[in-house]
Amino acid sequence: MTVFPPRPFIETLVRQVVSQALAAASPAGAATAAAAVAPPRATRSAPRTGTPGPHQVFNSPEALAAKREIVRAARKLWLREYVDGNGGNISCRLADDYVLCTPTLLSKADVRQADIVMVDLDGNQVAGARRRSSEISLHVAIMREVPEARAVIHCHPPHATAYAMTGRVPPEWLLAEPEVFIGPVARVPYETPGSAACANAVAEQATRHNTLLLVNHGVACWADTVTHAEWHVEIVDTYCRTLILAAQLGAPLVGIPADKVRDLLNLKKTLGLPDARYQLSDAELAERAARQGDGIAETRADRRTRPVTLSPEDQEHLVRTITDQVSAALGQGPTR
């Protein structure tokens, strides 16, 4: 099926060509001609006086480098099976007013630089031949709330998404690397993907967490660069996978010693990484230590020792079912 550029892109391109043609024909009247064909400043992201317009930004050296980084990250996500079909999105903020992002209906394995599109901070597409994703609202909502968030990745890594499906988050103080690079992971209640409610719920949590598990939806991570946001995705999924594997060993999980937790936070601070726990007391940090059942899968030993209870109705149903199966095996009819 042939995919045509969206009307806003065509209109903007025509204005640009007309402006250049008039300027070439009459240099003295170039400023007047450009003003005559300039698009109206209808949104908050319209360029301010003296700032470059959307197509200058979209074709700038900074944008070219960001597009390359997005393509690399998209390929890594696909190779690690963190995205499937055309799922997931990557975004990168340019200047103050514009955000590059992957388009809709395209596998991350197939994304090329020419496929990248650009939106303003209201999510309106301002450049690019393909169509932007409806879930870009989640990305720009985070960027508006968190100035440090220059890149956002939403995807579906299976182990972290498994935690999200249970409504749990991985516990704290079990592995050093997730503590240093991610810190506490947030749980965001389910909202319809692409909706304002979903974007608002994610943005509210993003002010305190760089990694979010979206219940029944996947994962969202933000960072200062696309590469670092992709690292966060890898770290959280590996952590969740490790927790799931450790639970199969049938032994209690051993947390980082309480007297070493502060050392780990101090190390993180020297790296210039933010963490809301810096201000907590040692007692408050101890209260956040991992506990069995608090985001940790049950071990086989837990399952063996857990009491099994059935309602009287379920017990009666079980008795009748077993009786029927035994009777059938013996050539008798079902119980009445």
ABEGO torsion letter per residue (X at the ends): XBBBBBAAAAAAAAAAAAAAAAAAABAAAAAAAAAAABBBBABAABBBBGBBBAAAAAABAAAAAAAAAAAAAAAAAAAAGABBEABEBBBBBBEAABBBBBBBGBBAAABBAAABBBBBAAGBBABEABBBBAAAAAAAAAAAABAABABBBBBBBAAAAAAAAAGBBBBBGABAAAAAAAEBBBBBBBBBBGBAAAAAAAAAAAAABABBBBBGAEBBBBBABAAAAAAAAAAAAAAAAAAAAAAAAGBBBBBBBAAAAAAAAAAAAAAGBBBAAAABBAAAAAAABBBBGBGBBBBAAAAAABBBBBBAAAAAAAAAAAAAAAAAAAGBBBBX
